[in-house]
Amino acid sequence: MPKEKSELKFEIANELGIISEGTKGWRFEFNRVIWNGRDPKYDIRNWGPNHEKLGKGVTLSEEELRKLKELIDNEILLLDEE
């Protein structure tokens, strides 16, 4: 018997920033999101107007966020050297 798809529940705990904005009102955002009542995670994804729809994204723990920052900082240093 196929598993029933449960409804995804989310709450944006903190809107941290807009990375970019599309022409149809969709925005690429960095937020802290509570997924299905669990602890908040850092989240990067596209959101439709008023956060009514969402696209695919990346969700990170605090540890993963800190590692990503380290990797980005290293890449920016390399870019600045060019």
Backbone torsions as a table, in degrees:
resi	resn	phi	psi	omega
1	MET	NA	129.1	-178.8
2	PRO	-67.6	144.9	179.3
3	LYS	-73.0	133.0	177.5
4	GLU	-71.7	137.3	179.1
5	LYS	-79.1	120.7	-179.7
6	SER	-84.3	153.6	-179.8
7	GLU	-72.1	134.6	178.7
8	LEU	-79.2	126.6	178.3
9	LYS	-113.5	135.0	179.6
10	PHE	-146.9	154.5	174.2
11	GLU	-140.6	128.2	176.7
12	ILE	-80.2	110.2	-177.7
13	ALA	-76.4	-40.9	179.5
14	ASN	-144.7	127.0	172.3
15	GLU	-87.5	106.1	-173.3
16	LEU	-88.0	-28.4	177.2
17	GLY	165.8	158.0	176.7
18	ILE	-99.1	124.7	179.0
19	ILE	-82.7	-44.6	175.7
20	SER	-158.7	167.1	-178.1
21	GLU	-132.4	133.2	178.8
22	GLY	-86.4	175.6	-176.7
23	THR	-77.0	-18.9	-177.0
24	LYS	-105.4	22.6	176.8
25	GLY	89.7	-7.5	176.4
26	TRP	-75.0	142.1	-179.2
27	ARG	-129.2	140.3	174.8
28	PHE	-90.5	113.9	-168.7
29	GLU	-125.5	156.5	173.1
30	PHE	-115.2	117.1	-175.0
31	ASN	-140.8	167.0	164.7
32	ARG	-103.2	125.3	-173.8
33	VAL	-126.4	138.0	173.2
34	ILE	-95.5	114.5	179.9
35	TRP	-101.1	124.0	175.7
36	ASN	50.5	38.7	174.9
37	GLY	77.0	5.3	179.9
38	ARG	-83.7	179.1	176.8
39	ASP	-60.9	147.3	-179.7
40	PRO	-61.9	145.4	175.7
41	LYS	-125.5	156.6	174.8
42	TYR	-79.6	139.7	-169.4
43	ASP	-140.9	133.6	176.3
44	ILE	-124.4	117.6	-179.3
45	ARG	-166.3	170.3	173.6
46	ASN	-85.6	137.4	177.9
47	TRP	-125.6	138.6	174.7
48	GLY	-75.6	173.6	178.9
49	PRO	-53.4	137.8	179.2
50	ASN	59.5	20.9	179.5
51	HIS	56.7	29.8	179.7
52	GLU	-80.7	-27.5	178.1
53	LYS	-129.5	153.9	179.0
54	LEU	-137.5	149.4	176.3
55	GLY	-99.6	-176.2	176.5
56	LYS	-67.3	148.9	-178.2
57	GLY	-154.7	-169.7	179.4
58	VAL	-124.0	131.1	178.8
59	THR	-116.4	132.4	-173.3
60	LEU	-127.6	143.8	169.9
61	SER	-77.3	172.4	177.3
62	GLU	-61.1	-42.4	178.9
63	GLU	-60.8	-43.6	178.6
64	GLU	-66.2	-38.3	177.4
65	LEU	-61.1	-45.0	179.7
66	ARG	-63.4	-39.8	177.9
67	LYS	-66.6	-41.9	178.1
68	LEU	-61.4	-41.7	177.9
69	LYS	-60.0	-43.6	178.7
70	GLU	-59.9	-44.6	179.6
71	LEU	-65.0	-41.6	178.8
72	ILE	-65.8	-44.1	178.0
73	ASP	-57.3	-43.0	178.6
74	ASN	-63.4	-41.1	179.7
75	GLU	-66.9	-39.2	178.6
76	ILE	-64.5	-38.7	175.8
77	LEU	-59.3	-42.8	178.3
78	LEU	-65.2	-41.3	179.3
79	LEU	-63.8	-38.5	-179.2
80	ASP	-68.8	-24.2	179.0
81	GLU	-77.5	-21.7	-177.2
82	GLU	-70.8	NA	NA
